Amino acid sequence: MSESASGVQGMSVASAFAGMRSVTPVVFKAGCPDCRGSFELTASALRLAIGATSRTTFYSFTCPDCGASVRKPAGERIVELLTGGGVSTLRLHPTL
């Protein structure tokens, strides 16, 4: 059976991806409150935690300049940008 469910027959991987361009990775500008460094981070360097309230919703990263662990609050717009840019997200559950 050489025909797929979509009806495409005999297509190679090379022809399937012909004409596609490489995607530029999303980078986020960030700053370190400890060393005052300013830098760009990829989505894989950031973590987003979404809590029940604005006080428990934050993003974090490790400063590439000084190695400090940085945690900053994330409002609705920041959450939207980070999730849209592929940042790993952890949903925090409220304690009873």
N, CA, C and O atoms as a DFTB+ gen file, in Angstrom:
384 C
 N C O
     1  1       0.850      -1.178       0.000
     2  2       0.000       0.000       0.000
     3  2       0.891       1.235       0.000
     4  3       1.511       1.548       1.017
     5  1       0.963       1.927      -1.102
     6  2       1.846       3.079      -1.199
     7  2       1.108       4.402      -1.066
     8  3       1.740       5.458      -1.094
     9  1      -0.197       4.374      -0.923
    10  2      -0.958       5.613      -0.786
    11  2      -1.306       5.824       0.677
    12  3      -1.780       4.903       1.343
    13  1      -1.075       7.017       1.177
    14  2      -1.379       7.318       2.573
    15  2      -2.845       7.692       2.716
    16  3      -3.575       7.786       1.730
    17  1      -3.262       7.905       3.952
    18  2      -4.650       8.270       4.236
    19  2      -5.030       9.594       3.578
    20  3      -6.196       9.808       3.246
    21  1      -4.063      10.479       3.388
    22  2      -4.366      11.783       2.792
    23  2      -4.382      11.730       1.264
    24  3      -4.699      12.725       0.613
    25  1      -4.042      10.577       0.690
    26  2      -4.060      10.453      -0.754
    27  2      -2.753      10.839      -1.420
    28  3      -2.685      10.846      -2.649
    29  1      -1.713      11.158      -0.667
    30  2      -0.421      11.519      -1.228
    31  2       0.334      10.228      -1.509
    32  3       0.481       9.379      -0.630
    33  1       0.808      10.089      -2.729
    34  2       1.454       8.857      -3.134
    35  2       2.904       9.104      -3.513
    36  3       3.198      10.013      -4.288
    37  1       3.813       8.300      -2.972
    38  2       5.206       8.343      -3.368
    39  2       5.929       9.638      -3.080
    40  3       6.828      10.001      -3.838
    41  1       5.586      10.352      -2.027
    42  2       6.257      11.609      -1.703
    43  2       7.454      11.328      -0.801
    44  3       7.341      10.620       0.200
    45  1       8.598      11.889      -1.169
    46  2       9.790      11.725      -0.340
    47  2       9.830      12.802       0.739
    48  3       9.134      13.813       0.647
    49  1      10.640      12.578       1.746
    50  2      10.804      13.569       2.811
    51  2      11.352      14.865       2.226
    52  3      10.902      15.952       2.588
    53  1      12.311      14.751       1.332
    54  2      12.915      15.942       0.723
    55  2      11.877      16.764      -0.038
    56  3      11.869      17.992       0.056
    57  1      11.014      16.104      -0.781
    58  2      10.011      16.866      -1.533
    59  2       8.932      17.424      -0.615
    60  3       8.373      18.485      -0.892
    61  1       8.634      16.724       0.471
    62  2       7.631      17.213       1.424
    63  2       8.084      18.505       2.088
    64  3       7.264      19.379       2.371
    65  1       9.387      18.633       2.338
    66  2       9.914      19.805       3.021
    67  2      10.538      20.825       2.063
    68  3      11.088      21.832       2.512
    69  1      10.462      20.582       0.773
    70  2      11.022      21.513      -0.208
    71  2      10.312      22.851      -0.105
    72  3       9.086      22.900       0.000
    73  1      11.062      23.919      -0.132
    74  2      10.489      25.250      -0.073
    75  2      10.288      25.783       1.329
    76  3      10.009      26.969       1.508
    77  1      10.426      24.923       2.326
    78  2      10.282      25.392       3.708
    79  2      11.568      26.082       4.132
    80  3      12.667      25.652       3.785
    81  1      11.411      27.140       4.875
    82  2      12.572      27.865       5.392
    83  2      12.786      27.472       6.839
    84  3      11.867      27.007       7.513
    85  1      13.995      27.661       7.302
    86  2      14.259      27.398       8.710
    87  2      13.572      28.467       9.555
    88  3      13.407      29.608       9.123
    89  1      13.184      28.088      10.738
    90  2      12.480      28.992      11.637
    91  2      13.484      29.595      12.602
    92  3      14.282      28.880      13.207
    93  1      13.442      30.901      12.743
    94  2      14.314      31.580      13.687
    95  2      13.767      31.361      15.088
    96  3      12.593      31.635      15.335
    97  1      14.592      30.873      16.015
    98  2      14.092      30.643      17.365
    99  2      13.693      31.950      18.050
   100  3      14.304      32.995      17.824
   101  1      12.674      31.875      18.877
   102  2      12.215      33.038      19.629
   103  2      13.210      33.309      20.750
   104  3      13.651      32.386      21.435
   105  1      13.560      34.576      20.934
   106  2      14.419      34.956      22.051
   107  2      13.709      36.025      22.872
   108  3      12.963      36.851      22.348
   109  1      13.961      35.983      24.152
   110  2      13.351      36.915      25.087
   111  2      14.439      37.750      25.732
   112  3      15.472      37.219      26.138
   113  1      14.219      39.047      25.830
   114  2      15.169      39.918      26.525
   115  2      14.898      39.819      28.017
   116  3      13.747      39.825      28.454
   117  1      15.966      39.729      28.786
   118  2      15.832      39.605      30.240
   119  2      16.978      40.346      30.907
   120  3      17.966      40.715      30.272
   121  1      16.816      40.549      32.194
   122  2      17.849      41.215      32.972
   123  2      17.977      40.577      34.339
   124  3      17.013      40.025      34.871
   125  1      19.159      40.653      34.900
   126  2      19.430      40.079      36.207
   127  2      19.457      41.194      37.258
   128  3      20.200      42.163      37.109
   129  1      18.656      41.064      38.311
   130  2      18.671      42.080      39.357
   131  2      19.935      42.030      40.223
   132  3      20.262      43.007      40.896
   133  1      20.643      40.901      40.211
   134  2      21.856      40.779      41.025
   135  2      23.060      41.463      40.387
   136  3      23.693      42.318      41.006
   137  1      23.374      41.086      39.148
   138  2      24.570      41.641      38.488
   139  2      24.237      42.744      37.497
   140  3      25.138      43.350      36.918
   141  1      22.950      43.009      37.297
   142  2      22.468      44.033      36.366
   143  2      22.785      43.709      34.909
   144  3      22.758      44.588      34.048
   145  1      23.088      42.432      34.641
   146  2      23.352      42.006      33.272
   147  2      22.087      42.056      32.436
   148  3      20.987      41.872      32.957
   149  1      22.236      42.300      31.151
   150  2      21.131      42.317      30.207
   151  2      21.485      41.354      29.083
   152  3      22.599      41.400      28.562
   153  1      20.559      40.487      28.701
   154  2      20.877      39.422      27.757
   155  2      19.608      38.918      27.101
   156  3      18.506      39.337      27.454
   157  1      19.768      38.017      26.145
   158  2      18.648      37.364      25.482
   159  2      18.671      35.883      25.845
   160  3      19.732      35.264      25.917
   161  1      17.473      35.324      26.073
   162  2      17.344      33.916      26.431
   163  2      16.398      33.232      25.462
   164  3      15.428      33.833      25.002
   165  1      16.681      31.976      25.154
   166  2      15.764      31.183      24.349
   167  2      14.667      30.628      25.249
   168  3      14.782      30.665      26.474
   169  1      13.620      30.121      24.645
   170  2      12.498      29.560      25.400
   171  2      12.948      28.436      26.331
   172  3      12.388      28.275      27.415
   173  1      13.938      27.666      25.929
   174  2      14.392      26.541      26.752
   175  2      15.119      26.993      28.024
   176  3      15.290      26.198      28.948
   177  1      15.544      28.251      28.082
   178  2      16.245      28.773      29.257
   179  2      15.288      29.345      30.296
   180  3      15.704      29.716      31.394
   181  1      14.012      29.416      29.951
   182  2      13.011      30.004      30.844
   183  2      12.022      28.951      31.316
   184  3      11.791      27.951      30.636
   185  1      11.441      29.183      32.483
   186  2      10.363      28.351      33.022
   187  2       9.255      29.284      33.484
   188  3       9.523      30.341      34.055
   189  1       8.015      28.895      33.237
   190  2       6.867      29.681      33.633
   191  2       6.016      28.852      34.588
   192  3       5.680      27.706      34.288
   193  1       5.672      29.425      35.729
   194  2       4.788      28.774      36.696
   195  2       3.519      29.598      36.793
   196  3       3.566      30.792      37.090
   197  1       2.379      28.958      36.543
   198  2       1.101      29.647      36.592
   199  2       0.347      29.174      37.831
   200  3      -0.027      28.007      37.945
   201  1       0.138      30.102      38.746
   202  2      -0.559      29.795      39.982
   203  2      -1.998      30.275      39.958
   204  3      -2.494      30.754      38.939
   205  1      -2.654      30.141      41.093
   206  2      -4.058      30.535      41.208
   207  2      -4.235      32.050      41.234
   208  3      -5.312      32.551      40.911
   209  1      -3.196      32.781      41.613
   210  2      -3.280      34.239      41.701
   211  2      -2.079      34.867      41.003
   212  3      -1.141      34.179      40.601
   213  1      -2.132      36.174      40.873
   214  2      -1.004      36.881      40.265
   215  2       0.243      36.795      41.143
   216  3       1.362      36.899      40.641
   217  1       0.059      36.606      42.439
   218  2       1.214      36.493      43.347
   219  2       1.942      35.166      43.196
   220  3       3.111      35.047      43.564
   221  1       1.248      34.169      42.654
   222  2       1.870      32.852      42.497
   223  2       2.147      32.511      41.036
   224  3       2.405      31.352      40.709
   225  1       2.095      33.505      40.161
   226  2       2.416      33.309      38.756
   227  2       3.719      34.057      38.470
   228  3       3.816      35.265      38.686
   229  1       4.719      33.317      37.981
   230  2       6.043      33.899      37.787
   231  2       6.813      33.134      36.720
   232  3       6.447      32.020      36.346
   233  1       7.884      33.753      36.239
   234  2       8.821      33.048      35.373
   235  2      10.187      33.084      36.031
   236  3      10.479      33.951      36.855
   237  1      11.014      32.127      35.651
   238  2      12.341      32.044      36.266
   239  2      13.372      31.608      35.234
   240  3      13.060      31.007      34.206
   241  1      14.616      31.942      35.561
   242  2      15.744      31.565      34.717
   243  2      17.021      31.699      35.538
   244  3      17.018      32.281      36.623
   245  1      18.086      31.164      35.018
   246  2      19.407      31.309      35.632
   247  2      20.178      32.342      34.825
   248  3      20.275      32.248      33.602
   249  1      20.722      33.326      35.524
   250  2      21.476      34.380      34.844
   251  2      22.716      33.775      34.182
   252  3      23.523      33.132      34.854
   253  1      22.874      33.973      32.875
   254  2      24.056      33.430      32.194
   255  2      25.343      34.157      32.558
   256  3      26.430      33.632      32.316
   257  1      25.244      35.355      33.135
   258  2      26.432      36.121      33.494
   259  2      26.971      35.751      34.871
   260  3      28.168      35.512      35.028
   261  1      26.078      35.703      35.881
   262  2      26.558      35.466      37.255
   263  2      26.053      34.159      37.866
   264  3      26.496      33.777      38.950
   265  1      25.132      33.467      37.187
   266  2      24.639      32.191      37.688
   267  2      23.539      32.283      38.729
   268  3      23.129      31.261      39.280
   269  1      23.051      33.484      39.010
   270  2      21.997      33.660      40.016
   271  2      20.673      33.090      39.505
   272  3      20.373      33.163      38.314
   273  1      19.896      32.528      40.412
   274  2      18.538      32.098      40.085
   275  2      17.637      33.322      40.171
   276  3      17.580      33.991      41.204
   277  1      16.939      33.608      39.091
   278  2      16.104      34.806      39.024
   279  2      14.643      34.380      38.910
   280  3      14.305      33.486      38.135
   281  1      13.794      35.022      39.682
   282  2      12.352      34.758      39.652
   283  2      11.643      36.106      39.573
   284  3      11.863      36.984      40.407
   285  1      10.784      36.259      38.557
   286  2      10.085      37.527      38.350
   287  2       8.593      37.274      38.173
   288  3       8.197      36.243      37.629
   289  1       7.758      38.217      38.634
   290  2       6.315      38.049      38.464
   291  2       5.928      38.084      36.985
   292  3       6.577      38.747      36.175
   293  1       4.867      37.365      36.653
   294  2       4.392      37.323      35.270
   295  2       2.915      37.668      35.224
   296  3       2.067      36.897      35.673
   297  1       2.622      38.835      34.676
   298  2       1.237      39.233      34.467
   299  2       0.660      38.530      33.249
   300  3       1.330      37.718      32.611
   301  1      -0.574      38.846      32.937
   302  2      -1.269      38.184      31.830
   303  2      -0.527      38.319      30.509
   304  3      -0.422      37.350      29.756
   305  1      -0.014      39.509      30.220
   306  2       0.680      39.732      28.941
   307  2       1.972      38.926      28.867
   308  3       2.285      38.353      27.823
   309  1       2.719      38.878      29.957
   310  2       3.964      38.100      29.989
   311  2       3.647      36.615      29.803
   312  3       4.329      35.922      29.048
   313  1       2.619      36.131      30.488
   314  2       2.216      34.728      30.344
   315  2       1.882      34.430      28.880
   316  3       2.292      33.401      28.341
   317  1       1.143      35.329      28.246
   318  2       0.770      35.158      26.845
   319  2       2.000      35.101      25.944
   320  3       2.089      34.237      25.072
   321  1       2.940      36.009      26.147
   322  2       4.155      36.039      25.325
   323  2       5.020      34.806      25.534
   324  3       5.522      34.224      24.573
   325  1       5.196      34.409      26.788
   326  2       6.054      33.260      27.072
   327  2       5.452      31.959      26.562
   328  3       6.160      31.144      25.970
   329  1       4.165      31.751      26.779
   330  2       3.539      30.514      26.288
   331  2       3.523      30.491      24.763
   332  3       3.742      29.443      24.156
   333  1       3.266      31.641      24.140
   334  2       3.286      31.724      22.684
   335  2       4.663      31.487      22.099
   336  3       4.793      31.044      20.958
   337  1       5.697      31.784      22.886
   338  2       7.072      31.595      22.435
   339  2       7.652      30.230      22.760
   340  3       8.831      29.976      22.512
   341  1       6.822      29.347      23.318
   342  2       7.275      27.972      23.558
   343  2       7.942      27.711      24.890
   344  3       8.613      26.691      25.045
   345  1       7.779      28.603      25.861
   346  2       8.381      28.391      27.176
   347  2       7.631      27.287      27.923
   348  3       6.400      27.261      27.926
   349  1       8.369      26.386      28.551
   350  2       7.764      25.310      29.334
   351  2       6.960      25.899      30.479
   352  3       7.413      26.815      31.165
   353  1       5.759      25.363      30.680
   354  2       4.842      25.904      31.663
   355  2       4.470      24.846      32.693
   356  3       4.209      23.690      32.362
   357  1       4.454      25.272      33.939
   358  2       4.030      24.425      35.052
   359  2       2.813      25.079      35.678
   360  3       2.858      26.252      36.049
   361  1       1.729      24.334      35.798
   362  2       0.527      24.853      36.453
   363  2       0.552      24.432      37.909
   364  3       0.606      23.244      38.224
   365  1       0.513      25.417      38.791
   366  2       0.536      25.150      40.213
   367  2      -0.893      24.966      40.707
   368  3      -1.783      25.740      40.353
   369  1      -1.107      23.951      41.515
   370  2      -2.439      23.693      42.076
   371  2      -2.527      24.315      43.457
   372  3      -1.575      24.235      44.233
   373  1      -3.650      24.929      43.772
   374  2      -3.804      25.532      45.106
   375  2      -3.863      24.437      46.182
   376  3      -4.382      23.345      45.954
   377  1      -3.322      24.760      47.342
   378  2      -3.401      23.817      48.457
   379  2      -4.730      23.978      49.154
   380  3      -5.291      25.074      49.169
   381  1      -5.234      22.930      49.719
   382  2      -6.522      22.983      50.394
   383  2      -6.392      23.363      51.832
   384  3      -7.395      23.451      52.540
